[in-house]
């Protein structure tokens, strides 16, 4: 008897951080007997914050359910939260998904959809403090697992997240095999991948740049949370 393929749905939205999505997608494509869709409002190319676009494979109307919902982050997160069709779809799919997951600031989208109330969650370090707006408890870990919510930290943490999720879904032996196949053996050349190790000057420079690119983003998110009833 054959079993139905595992349905994996990644949300796509303009100005998504592509590695938040493509890193986990590469890992989860190795689950076996799984169908992976990149879901957006339309089938038009979706611009990423890396300067190139990604083609969706399905629309919100096409996908009515998923075993795994994954929401990436990026500079377009706030616009995604402001979009009723996006949040309605995330809330609908997340309500029945076996695993509700995110990478980076994608957890803020899950939160805005009402899917993180009373859950521990991870996020990019620079936006983690905003999670309580949506009733979530922020945790400063690369991968946070709370029941069926699996949330990753910023960007590259998506690979760690996907490997941990693979272990939950298919077992540790399968996850170890995927890790080997992808030669996932990171050795950061500058050991500056967290604010604690990067140093004050680097963190302040990053925050100044973000303030230029996305001025007032915390206030904008507070307003969006209030609009959504939080």
N, C-alpha and C positions, 0 to 999 in steps of 0.2 A: 504494500500500500504506500502510495506517495503522499508526502505531507505538503501542505501549501507553503510557498516561499515566505520567508520572513519579510515583512514590508517595512522598508526604511524610508522615511520622508525627511529630507533636509529642506528647511525654509530658505528661500533666496529673496533678497530685497536689495534695492539700489544702495551702493556704497558698502556692501558687505565686505568684511575682510576675508579674502578668498581662502587663505590658509586655515581659517577657522572651520571652513567647510571641506576643502579638498584634502587636508590632512586626515581627519576622521573618515572621510569617504573612502580614501585609499585603504585604510585599515579595515573598515567595515565591509568593504567589497570582498574581503577574504573570509567572511563568515561562512560562506557556503549556503546554497539553497536560499538565497536572499534576492529581493528586488529592491534596488535603490533608485529613488526619484529625487530630483531637484525641483522643488515646487515653488512657483511664483504666481503672481496675480494673472499674468498672461504668458504666452510663449515667446515674447520678445526678449532679445538679449538683455541680461541684467548687468549693468556696470558695477565693477568692484572697486574698492579703494586702492587697488594696485594699478589701475589704469587700463585694464582690459575687461571684457565682458564674458559672461558665462551663459550658455543656453540652458534654460529650464527644460526638463523632460515632461513636466506636467503642470497643470494649473490647479488653483484652489478647487475649482469645480470638478476636476478629474479625480482628486484624492479625498475620499470620504473617511478613510481610516488608515491607521498604521500601527505596527507593532512597536516600532521605535520612531519617536519624533526627536529630531535634533535641530536646534536653533543656534546658528552661528552669531557672531557679533560684528562690530565694525562701526565706522562713523555714521552709518545709516540707521543705527539702532533706534534713535529717537524718532526718526521719520516712520520707521516700522511700527513703533508704539503708537504713534499718532494716527495710523491708518486703521480704520475700523475693520476693513475686510481682512487685513493681515491678522489682527488680534482675534477676530472672531474665528478664523480658521485655526489658529494655534490653540485657542481655547477648546474648540470642538474636537480636534484631533487628540490633544493632550488629555482630554477627559477620559478617553477609553484606551489610550496607548498602554502597552505593557511597560515600556520604558519612556520616561519623559526626560530629555537631556538637552544640554547646551554646552557651548564653548564661549569663553570670553564674556563679552557683554550680552551675549544671547540670553543669559539668565535673567536680565532685566526685561526682556521680551516675554519670557515665561512668566515672570512676576506680574507684568502688566496684564497678562491673560488670566491671572488668578490661579496659577498652577504651583506657586511656591509658598502659599500661606502655611506657616507652621513647619516649614522644611529648612534644613541647613542647605546652604548653597555656596558655590564658588563663583568667581567673576574675575575679570582683569583687575589687577591690584589698584588701578587708578579710579575704578568705579565701584569697587566692592562695598564701599561705605553707603552706597545708594540702595542696596538690597532691602534694608529694613522698611523702606517706603512701601514695599509690596508684601510685608509680613514675613519676609525670609530672614533667617539668621546667617549672616556672612561668616564664612570660614576661610582662613588664609592658608588653603592647601591647594596643591596642583590639581587634584581630583577630589571631589566631595560626593560621597554616596550616602543618601538618606532614603531608605526604603526603595522605591522605584524611580527616584530622582537621582540622576547622575550628571553632575555639572563640573565643567572644567574651568581652570584659570585662563589666563590670557593666551591667545593665539597658539603657540607651539604646544601648550598643554593639551591641545586637542588630540594629539597623537597618544599621549599618556591616557587621556580619558577614553579614547576608542579602544585601546588595548585592555583597559580595565573592564570596559563594557563587554568586550569580546569574551573575557574570562567569565563574566556573569552569565552570558548567553550560551556559550559553547564549552566552557571549562578552561582551566588554566593551561592544560597541555596544548589546546588549540591556540590560545593567545600567545604562548611561548613560541609556537611554530611561526605565527604571523610576525612576531617581533624579530625573529631570526631572518625570515624571508625578506623583510624590509630593511634589514641591517640597522635596526634602530639601536644605536649605541652612541648616544650624544656625548660630546665632549666640548662644551662651549669654549671658544678660544679666548674669551676675555672675562669669563665668570662674572658677568654684569647683568644677568637675566632676571634679577629681582631687585627691588628698591633697597633692600638691606645690604646687598653686595655691590650694587652699582655706585653707591655713595651719594652724598647730599647734592653735590654739584650736578651730577647727571640727572638725578630726579628732578631738581628744580628746572633744569634746561628742558626736560621732557614736558613738564607741566606748563612752562611758558609757551612751548610750541602748540600744545593742545589748546591752550587758552586762545591762541591766535586762530587756530583752525576751527574751533567749536566754541566760540565765546558764550558764556552763560549757560553751559550745558547742564549743570546741576540744577539751576533754577528752572530750566526748561523741563527737565525730568520731573521735578516736584510738581510743576503745573500739569504735566501729563498724567501723573499718578492721581492727582486730585480730580482731574477730569474723568478718570476711570473708576472713581469711587474709593480710592485708598486714602 
